[in-house]
Amino acid sequence: MLCLTGQVSVGHVVPGGAADNDGHLCPGDEITYINGLCVIGGSHRKVVQLMTEAAHAGHVTLRVRRRAQPLPGL
């Protein structure tokens, strides 16, 4: 995970991992909610804590914000 100015973004999706197999999470996605808790502006430490707790529980629900990709040729 990358933390830039209060936002935590996905830096890498592990090939063959749960996120890769699910297919919805992409590098660069900003994590905005973890299991219903808003993490916008939260610390990297808090996000890691919530993700660790979710891993121990065996389930996580993420809400992410994805930057729009420029259209080819524009």
C-alpha positions in Angstrom: 0.0 0.0 0.0 1.1 3.5 -0.7 0.2 6.5 1.5 0.2 9.9 -0.2 -1.1 13.0 1.6 -3.6 11.2 3.8 -4.8 8.8 1.1 -3.9 5.1 1.0 -3.6 3.6 -2.4 -3.0 0.1 -3.7 0.6 -0.2 -4.8 0.6 -3.8 -6.0 -1.8 -6.7 -6.4 -0.2 -10.0 -5.7 -0.5 -12.4 -8.6 -2.7 -15.4 -7.6 -3.8 -13.7 -4.4 -7.3 -13.0 -3.3 -7.5 -9.5 -4.8 -6.0 -10.7 -8.1 -8.5 -13.7 -8.2 -11.4 -11.3 -7.4 -10.3 -9.0 -10.3 -11.8 -5.8 -8.9 -8.8 -4.2 -7.2 -6.1 -2.4 -9.3 -2.8 -0.7 -8.5 -3.5 3.0 -7.9 -7.0 2.5 -6.5 -7.5 4.6 -3.4 -8.9 2.7 -0.4 -11.8 4.8 1.0 -13.7 2.3 3.2 -12.7 -0.9 5.0 -15.6 -3.0 6.3 -17.8 0.1 6.3 -15.3 2.4 8.1 -14.2 5.5 6.3 -10.4 5.7 6.0 -10.1 8.9 3.9 -7.5 11.0 5.5 -6.7 8.3 7.9 -3.2 7.1 8.7 -1.4 4.3 6.9 -1.0 2.6 10.3 -4.8 2.6 10.9 -5.5 1.2 7.4 -2.9 -1.6 8.0 -4.5 -2.3 11.4 -8.0 -2.6 9.8 -6.7 -4.8 7.0 -4.9 -7.1 9.5 -8.0 -7.4 11.6 -10.0 -8.3 8.4 -7.4 -10.9 7.4 -7.7 -12.6 10.8 -11.5 -12.5 10.4 -11.1 -14.1 6.9 -13.3 -11.4 5.1 -12.9 -7.8 4.0 -15.1 -5.4 2.2 -13.4 -2.5 0.5 -14.7 0.5 -1.2 -12.2 2.2 -3.5 -11.9 5.2 -5.7 -10.3 4.7 -9.1 -8.8 7.5 -11.2 -10.3 7.8 -14.6 -8.0 6.5 -17.4 -7.5 8.8 -20.4 -9.1 7.6 -23.5 -6.7 6.3 -26.2 -5.8 9.0 -28.7 -6.9 11.9 -26.6 
